């Protein structure tokens, strides 16, 4: 920011020079120019973020169902009852929401953890050049480049009980009898974790590969001379030097996975099995299938509060740790 | 540098497994798209009983795929271009000037990225319905409406990334342009934008790809005429059966443009992501 400061100051100082009028006009012009440049962004931020968010908070206090959809401003005031229903563990709605929340947390931890480990493993393995490295890099990135629904729809086909490749393969390897249901019941959770990891880990790889490119090679050479093995080099050099990137990466992976709608919606359509009842689908169903928009909004607001707290704590924790380091 | 044998073994085994995991769905997609319907309706087979390109012909007639395709192109391209354009101006302002409200703007943009899409979907839906009633202009169900909703995720991302990218461009270049008599807009056009090309390209590809794969807004904000591929592809499943060979053929067709574009521009994407996100 200091460069900008001095640029602005220079501009002002120059205004006191001999050719006053044109320079001063230019400085004045620069004062409102940033706002002019920002105007489109501000208008659209208001339109797609600020106003909808305020509206959403407002709706969460209304008893809004399909009868009031066309004139929702006239929907009766519900006070905090939507919030009460959402978190009341004695009621069926509250119980289901908490279950869905627990499933989502488990799903998120597994998917982020596995994706990070796979991405880190592949990034380290691809760090040194060998024959076929460029080809592998390209192959690994394809799941990320594919449109989400196209990649996930193939998994849906692969996991189908009678026509699917997964059951066929497992039977050929004599692991199962080949008649397992993967998309309903308790197996659905494992299925969606695998599919989400397949789709997400290339992003971890991409980010970590880019981060490793910037690491100095001479440190590794020095470590090797001192007799440090691969594992030690990874623990003592790579991990600490990538700390900043990892902090951003893990936060982004967490938020994407927690909020993910595309993968579960494509894999299960709207009839999601209980074992994989992810929260974004859960809220979607409350709003657009049960037409309880007020309740759906209250759930969204609760989610938002949760994400704010988690992100805040995470940022506080990581920034304090890196400052101490 | 010397590599131990055990390390080489780990590398070969690990990378082979990851390759199989990555490629299995692609193999299924391609090979099933070339199978006759009877082949995909029974137990899975690794090799088609006989190869046929018929599914690639049929996909266009079973559902109005061409229309969904053009809807997806129009919506994704507009959303990407629109958000990149808005983001270029905004990021230039944030990166190069100090002004009142800058922190508020930055924090708003940054924080909206973490919110679940469902949070904006419902209010936007209701607002669109209301605007439609008040003005007669039906945003809900139109491509314009969908493009606007896609800005909820592409705009904050674009601004965030481009501010990071513009910050890496030395201010000295701006100063030099100023000495040469260029105004701020001239500087943006002939100095900052060319220098930030990789970042701008990366943000554009990313926005396009995300829009091309989006299903949440598309499932609520479209009607029969504005449906995108993400929702349209479901129509290969009927009450009676699923035309899996056509689903696979269509998935391949809709993936090719994005994957080819991604692989061609991958270099920019890696460069842009690193410079913008990892500072």
Interface residues (C-beta under 8 A of the other chain):
Chain A: X1 X3 X4 X5 X7 X8 X26 X30 X31 X33 X34 X35 X37 X38 X40 X41 X42 X44 X45 X47 X48 X49 X50 X51 X52 X53 X55 X56 X59 X69 X70 X72 X118 X121 X122 X125 X128 X136 X138 X139 X140 X141 X142 X143 X145 X146 X147 X148 X149 X150 X151 X153 X154 X155 X157 X158 X162 X163 X164 X165 X167 X168 X198 X202 X206 X207 X209 X210 X211 X213 X214 X220 X221 X224 X229 X230 X244 X245 X248 X252 X255 X258 X259 X261 X262 X265 X266 X269 X280 X283 X284 X287 X288 X293 X296 X297 X300 X301 X303 X304 X307 X308 X311
Chain B: X1 X2 X3 X4 X7 X10 X11 X14 X15 X18 X19 X21 X22 X23 X24 X25 X26 X28 X29 X32 X40 X41 X42 X43 X44 X45 X85 X86 X87 X89 X90 X92 X93 X94 X96 X97 X98 X99 X105 X108 X109 X111 X112 X113 X114 X115 X116 X117 X118 X119 X120 X121 X122 X123 X124 X126 X127 X129 X130 X133 X148 X149 X151 X152 X155 X156 X159 X171 X174 X175 X183 X184 X209 X212 X213 X214 X215 X216 X219 X220 X229 X230 X233 X234 X244 X247 X248 X251 X252 X254 X255 X258 X259 X262 X263 X266 X269 X270 X271 X273 X274 X277 X278
